């Protein structure tokens, strides 16, 4: 059973779910004699249909200026408009352009570009193939500066329930500081961080070097002070701490060392500097 009002379709199953949810929240406690049993559900259906049918703000928002005539309301203040040759434009509630591209067989295809509401500058730019991002995509901040570059490919991919915009990241990615210098470089496989990763300090020196295995830290990870000296060393095996972990003072002196096996600490040796004397304490 469906109720159709003002070009909107309301499913009784959906209304029942809303009824049960509102009941759990205690919404009907003041009206518990009215909204009880099957009669209560029927009365709620009437309430639901009356509300949705008589409140135009819940079904159709007025067309803001700057949005093409014939555009349709999407949700949360967003609008969409189908132009000729499969062209689609998306608009913010203030009429500003949110994005544009082409639709073929109900899937995004070809070049797509999105925009920042306040400035109108490009937020992202890249292409789609059969609804999936493909090739190199560029992402920009509100000042128009490139801050992220990600490589996509149709396969391999992992599916997310609500979107096709994630899950097929494959290949190089880079993130940049506001001045355009490189902040991080790594790679994806099927939407997972995978392979070598390097992060950089703002001065250009290496900050972190490590390796991912399908989103899990794997192998040796080394962290550096801005001057290039080692800050700490860590060892992982498929996301678990395995091996020796060391920490260093800025002058390069070791001050802490411990060993892990499958995330369990199995031995600690603490080394501390004090007036040029070294004190060693072993813990079993």
N, C-alpha and C positions, 0 to 999 in steps of 0.2 A: 504494500500500500504506500503510495506516495502522494504528497500534497504539492501542487504546483501553483505558485503565486508570483506574480510580477516577474516572470521568466526565471524564477528560482525554484529548484526542486528540493523538497524536504523529505527525507527518508524517515519512516516511522522507527526503523531500527536505530538510527542515529539519535532520534528524539528519546528513545528508551534508554540509550546509553547515557545521555545527558541527564535524564531523570534519575537513574541509579547513582550517578556521580554526585548530583546535587543532594540526593538523599543521604549519601555518606557524609557529606559536608554539614549536614544538619539544616539545610536550607528550608526543609518542610516542617521543622519542629513547631513553628507557630501555627501551621495549618494542617497538623497531623490527622485531624478528623476529616479533612477535605480530601487530602491526597493519600488515601490508603487503598491497598489492594489493586485489583484490576480497574475498579472504578476510578481510583486515583490516577492511574496511568492514562486512562481515557481523558480525564479532566486536564491532565498535564498536556496531552496532545493538543487539546483545544486551546489551552493557554499558549503553547508553542506556536501553533499555526496563526493564532490571532496576533501574537507579538510580531512574528516575522512578516505577516501580511500587512500590518498596519504601520510598521515603522520603516519608512523608505530608507533611513540612514543605514539600516542593516542589510539592505538588498541592493541599493543602487546609489552610488555617490554622485553628486553633481559634477559635470565635466569642467575641470579647471581650465583657465586660460593657458594657451600655449600647447594644448594637447589636440591632435588632429580630430576633426569631426568624424564620428563613427568609431572612435576608440572605445574599448570595453574595459570595465573596471575589473581588476584582478583581485587584489586583497591588500590590506594594510596600506592603503593610500596609493597603490601602484596601478598603472594603466598600461594596456597594450593595444597596438594598432597594426593591422595587417595591410600592407601596401601592395602594389603590383609585383609580379614575379617572385612571390614568396618572401618579400621583404617584411621584416618585423621590427617594430620599434617599441621599446619599453620606456615608460615615463614615470618620474617621481610625482608626488601629489602636487608639487608646485608647478608642474608642467615641464620642468627641466628633463632633458634626455638622460635616461639611465643606461640604455644600451641599444645596439642595433646590429642586425645581421639577417641571415636568410634561414628559412625553414623549408625543408623538403621531406615529404612523407612524415610530417609531424616531428621531425628531428632537426636539430641545429646543424647547419652545414656552411662551409666556407668561412670567410673572415668575419669575426665578431669583435666588437669594441664596446666597452662599458665606460661610464663617465661618473665623475664625482659631482654630487648634487650642487654644492655651493659654488664651485669654480667652473664647472663644465669641462675641466681638463680630463684627459684620458686616465682611467683607473686600471684597465687591462686591455690587452690587444693580442689576438691570436686567432687560430682557425679551428674549426670543428670538422670531424668526419663521422657521419652516421650518428650524430648526437654526442660524440666523445671529443674532448680536446685532443688536438693533434699537432705535433711539431713544437716549436719554441713559443712559449707565452711570456709576455712581458707585463709586469705589474708596477704601477707608479703610485707615489704618495700624493698628498693633497697639494704639494708644491710643484708637481709635475716631474719629480725626480725618479728615475728608475731605481727601485729598491729590491726587486726580486725577478729572477729569470728561471723558468722551469721548463723542462723538456717532457713532452707527452708522446705516447704512441698508442695505437689501437690495441695492441697486445704486447705483453700479457696485462691483465687487469683483474682487479677484485671489485665486486659489485657492492655498492652501498644502497641501502633500502630506499632512500628518499632522493638521491641525486646521482647524475652521471658526471658531475663536475670534478669528482675525486675518485681515485682508485686506479687510474692508468698513467700515473707519473712514471716515466721510464727514461733514464739517462741523466744528464748533467743538470744541476741547479746551482744558482749563485745568488747570494744576498749581498747588498751593498750598503755602505754607510751613506749618510746624506751628502758627503762631498764626492761621492762616486767611487771611492776606493772599495776594494773587495773586503767584505766582512766574513763571508763563509762560502766554501765550495764543497759540494758533495754530489751524491748521485742517488737516484731512485730505481727501484725495480718493482713493478706491479703495485705502485702506490706506497711501497715501504722504503724507508731510508735503508740503503744497502751499499756497502763498499766504503772506500776511504772518505773521511771527512776532515777538512782543515778549516779552522777559524783563525781570524787574524785580529790583532790589536789595532786600534786606530792609527798607530804609527807604522803599520805594515808588517811588523814582526808576527811570527806565528804565535797564537794563543793556545790552540788545542789541536792535537792530531790524534785520530783514532779510526775505528772501523766499526761499521754496523753490519749486522746480518739479519735482514728482514726486521728492522726496527729495534733489534737487540744489540747492545754494546758487545763487541767481540774482539778478543785480542788485546794488545797493549794500547792504552790511552796515555798520552803525555800532555801535561799542562805547563805553560811557560809564563814567566813574568814578562812584563812589557820590554825588558832589556834583553830578552832571549834566554835567560837562565831558566833551568827546569824548576818548576814549582812543586809538581807531584807526578808520580807514575802509578798507574793502576792497570790491573789485568783482569780480563773478563772472558767467560766462555758462554756464549749464547745467552747473554743477559745476566749471568751469575758471576759474582766475584770469585775469581779463582787465581791464586798466585800471590805475589808480593805487592804490597801497596807501600809507597814511600812518599814522605813529605820533606821539603827542603826549605831552609831559610833563604832570603833573597841573596845572600852571599854565596849560596851553593852548598852550605853545610847541611848534612842530613840531620833531622831532628826527630823523625818518627818513622818506624817501619813495622809493618804487621803482615801476617799471611792469612789468606782466606782459602777455604775449600767449600765450594757450593754454597756461598754466602755465609758460611760459618767461620768466625775468626778462630784460628787454631794456634796462634802464637803471636806475641807482641814483644817488640824490643823498642823502647823509647830512648831516644838520644837527645839530650838537652845541653845547650851551651850556657855557661855561667862563668863569667870572668875568665874566659879562654879554657876553662876546664870542662871536660866532657863526662857526664854521668850517664851510665848505662843501667837500665832497669829491665830485666827480663821477666815476663809474666807467662806462665804456662796455662 
